Amino acid sequence: MNPSTTTLLVIDMQNSFCHPDGITATLTGQLDGIESVITNLADCIESARASGMTVAYTRQGYASDYSDQGRSAARFPIAGAVRERGGAIRGTWDHAILDELVPQQGDVVIDKTRLDSFLHTPLESILQDLDTDSMIIGGCVTNFCVETTVRSAWQRDFEITVLADATATFTPEMQQRSLTTIAECCFATVQPWREALGTTR
């Protein structure tokens, strides 16, 4: 792994999904093991920055009238309840990245409205400008936005590593199924964050 051509992508680690008071989290329940995932991601981000690696974040969010949410969102039963409570509206606390993982100057922040971090966003062009050829991906939700983004990145010929201990979904079974699919289909290498970054710190 060459830090100068690798980007760490942190997907949707937002108050709505990951904070106990987040609107989505109060409706779905906390993601399994989210506390340790937050700790691992914080350490991973620190190590990545120290190595000179670019750190990029995505945020899932919408206009105040949800006009940009898309028809596919209606297929999720939870989506209506999130809208009723004003969840994940851009510019609100609910939409923001967790305080523990807050972006710093020089980091990249991508706002998106779909599971795929590349769809309708400038992510691909930003990565090209950075000469990125490999990506390390962590965040949530593993079998939704993370896996969808991994598949999309794979189709764009990036070399990808998914962080086994810095991704989260709703149950251990969902987590294992998603990571197994990613690995068995050769979409990405699946590793703990320390192994992915080559650190013992």
C-alpha positions as CSV (number, residue, x, y, z in Angstrom):
1,M,0.0,0.0,0.0
2,N,1.3,3.4,-1.0
3,P,-0.1,6.1,1.2
4,S,0.3,8.7,-1.5
5,T,-2.0,6.9,-3.8
6,T,-4.4,5.4,-1.2
7,T,-7.5,7.1,0.1
8,L,-9.2,6.1,3.4
9,L,-13.0,6.4,2.8
10,V,-15.2,6.7,5.9
11,I,-18.8,6.1,5.0
12,D,-21.7,7.7,6.7
13,M,-20.5,7.8,10.3
14,Q,-23.1,10.4,11.1
15,N,-25.1,11.2,14.2
16,S,-28.3,10.0,12.6
17,F,-27.0,6.4,12.2
18,C,-24.4,6.1,14.9
19,H,-25.3,8.3,17.9
20,P,-27.8,7.0,20.4
21,D,-29.9,10.2,19.9
22,G,-29.7,10.1,16.2
23,I,-33.1,10.0,14.4
24,T,-32.4,6.9,12.4
25,A,-30.7,5.1,15.3
26,T,-33.7,5.7,17.6
27,L,-36.0,4.1,15.0
28,T,-33.8,1.1,14.0
29,G,-31.8,0.5,17.1
30,Q,-28.1,0.9,17.5
31,L,-25.7,-0.7,15.0
32,D,-24.1,-3.8,16.4
33,G,-20.7,-3.1,18.0
34,I,-20.8,0.6,17.0
35,E,-18.8,1.8,20.0
36,S,-15.8,-0.3,19.1
37,V,-16.2,0.6,15.4
38,I,-16.1,4.3,16.3
39,T,-12.9,3.8,18.4
40,N,-11.2,1.7,15.7
41,L,-12.1,4.2,13.0
42,A,-10.8,7.1,15.1
43,D,-7.4,5.3,15.5
44,C,-7.4,4.3,11.9
45,I,-8.1,7.9,10.7
46,E,-5.3,9.2,13.0
47,S,-2.8,6.6,11.6
48,A,-3.9,7.3,8.0
49,R,-3.3,11.1,8.4
50,A,0.0,10.5,10.0
51,S,1.1,8.4,7.1
52,G,0.2,11.1,4.6
53,M,-2.9,9.3,3.3
54,T,-5.9,11.2,2.1
55,V,-9.0,10.8,4.4
56,A,-12.4,11.2,2.8
57,Y,-15.8,11.1,4.3
58,T,-19.3,10.6,3.0
59,R,-22.5,11.9,4.5
60,Q,-25.9,10.6,3.5
61,G,-28.4,13.5,3.6
62,Y,-31.3,15.3,1.9
63,A,-32.9,18.6,1.1
64,S,-35.4,19.8,3.7
65,D,-38.3,18.6,1.5
66,Y,-36.6,15.3,0.7
67,S,-37.1,16.0,-3.0
68,D,-33.7,14.5,-3.8
69,Q,-34.2,11.3,-1.9
70,G,-35.3,9.3,-4.9
71,R,-38.1,6.8,-5.4
72,S,-36.1,3.8,-4.3
73,A,-36.1,5.1,-0.7
74,A,-39.8,4.5,-0.5
75,R,-39.0,0.7,-0.5
76,F,-37.5,1.0,2.9
77,P,-40.3,1.0,5.6
78,I,-38.1,3.1,7.9
79,A,-37.8,5.9,5.4
80,G,-41.2,7.4,6.0
81,A,-40.6,7.5,9.8
82,V,-37.2,9.2,9.3
83,R,-38.8,11.8,7.0
84,E,-41.6,12.5,9.5
85,R,-39.0,13.2,12.2
86,G,-36.8,15.3,9.9
87,G,-33.9,12.9,9.8
88,A,-30.6,13.3,7.9
89,I,-31.5,16.8,6.5
90,R,-28.3,18.4,5.3
91,G,-26.9,21.1,7.7
92,T,-28.6,19.6,10.8
93,W,-26.9,17.9,13.8
94,D,-28.5,14.6,12.7
95,H,-26.7,14.9,9.3
96,A,-23.3,15.7,10.8
97,I,-20.3,13.4,11.2
98,L,-19.8,12.1,14.8
99,D,-17.7,14.4,17.0
100,E,-15.2,11.5,17.6
101,L,-14.5,11.4,13.9
102,V,-15.0,15.0,12.8
103,P,-13.2,15.9,9.5
104,Q,-10.1,18.1,9.7
105,Q,-8.8,20.7,7.4
106,G,-7.5,19.0,4.2
107,D,-9.9,16.0,4.5
108,V,-12.5,15.4,1.7
109,V,-16.2,15.5,2.5
110,I,-18.7,14.1,0.0
111,D,-22.5,14.6,0.4
112,K,-24.6,11.9,-1.2
113,T,-28.2,10.9,-1.5
114,R,-27.9,7.3,-2.5
115,L,-26.2,4.1,-1.2
116,D,-23.5,4.3,-3.8
117,S,-20.9,7.0,-2.8
118,F,-20.0,7.5,-6.5
119,L,-23.6,8.1,-7.8
120,H,-24.4,11.7,-8.4
121,T,-21.3,12.9,-6.5
122,P,-17.8,14.2,-7.4
123,L,-16.0,11.3,-5.6
124,E,-14.6,9.7,-8.7
125,S,-13.2,12.9,-10.1
126,I,-11.7,13.9,-6.8
127,L,-10.0,10.5,-6.5
128,Q,-8.6,10.9,-10.0
129,D,-7.3,14.3,-9.1
130,L,-5.5,12.7,-6.1
131,D,-4.0,10.0,-8.3
132,T,-5.8,7.4,-6.0
133,D,-5.5,3.9,-7.2
134,S,-6.4,2.1,-4.0
135,M,-9.0,2.6,-1.3
136,I,-9.4,1.5,2.3
137,I,-13.1,1.6,3.3
138,G,-14.8,1.7,6.7
139,G,-18.0,3.0,8.1
140,C,-21.7,2.0,7.9
141,V,-23.9,0.4,7.1
142,T,-21.9,-2.6,5.9
143,N,-24.5,-4.4,3.8
144,F,-26.0,-1.1,2.5
145,C,-23.8,1.9,1.7
146,V,-20.4,0.2,2.3
147,E,-21.0,-2.9,0.2
148,T,-22.7,-0.8,-2.6
149,T,-19.8,1.6,-2.7
150,V,-17.3,-1.3,-2.7
151,R,-18.9,-2.8,-5.7
152,S,-19.0,0.5,-7.5
153,A,-15.3,1.2,-6.7
154,W,-14.4,-2.3,-7.9
155,Q,-16.1,-1.6,-11.3
156,R,-13.9,1.6,-11.5
157,D,-10.7,-0.5,-11.1
158,F,-9.7,0.6,-7.7
159,E,-7.8,-1.8,-5.4
160,I,-10.0,-2.0,-2.3
161,T,-9.6,-3.1,1.3
162,V,-12.6,-3.2,3.6
163,L,-12.0,-2.9,7.4
164,A,-13.5,-5.9,9.1
165,D,-13.3,-4.2,12.6
166,A,-14.3,-0.7,11.5
167,T,-17.6,-1.4,9.7
168,A,-21.0,-1.9,11.3
169,T,-24.4,-3.1,10.5
170,F,-27.4,-4.3,12.6
171,T,-26.5,-7.9,13.5
172,P,-23.4,-10.0,13.5
173,E,-25.0,-12.3,10.9
174,M,-25.6,-9.4,8.5
175,Q,-22.0,-8.3,9.1
176,Q,-20.5,-11.7,8.3
177,R,-22.7,-12.2,5.3
178,S,-21.7,-8.9,3.7
179,L,-18.0,-9.3,4.4
180,T,-18.0,-12.9,3.2
181,T,-19.7,-11.8,-0.1
182,I,-17.2,-9.0,-0.6
183,A,-14.3,-11.3,0.0
184,E,-15.6,-14.3,-1.9
185,C,-16.5,-12.3,-5.0
186,C,-13.0,-10.6,-4.9
187,F,-14.5,-7.2,-4.7
188,A,-12.1,-6.3,-1.9
189,T,-9.6,-7.7,0.6
190,V,-11.2,-7.8,4.1
191,Q,-8.8,-7.0,6.9
192,P,-8.7,-5.5,10.4
193,W,-7.7,-1.9,10.3
194,R,-4.2,-2.3,11.7
195,E,-3.3,-4.9,9.1
196,A,-4.8,-2.8,6.3
197,L,-2.6,0.2,7.3
198,G,0.4,-2.0,8.1
199,T,0.7,-0.7,11.7
200,T,1.1,-2.4,15.1
201,R,0.5,0.8,17.0
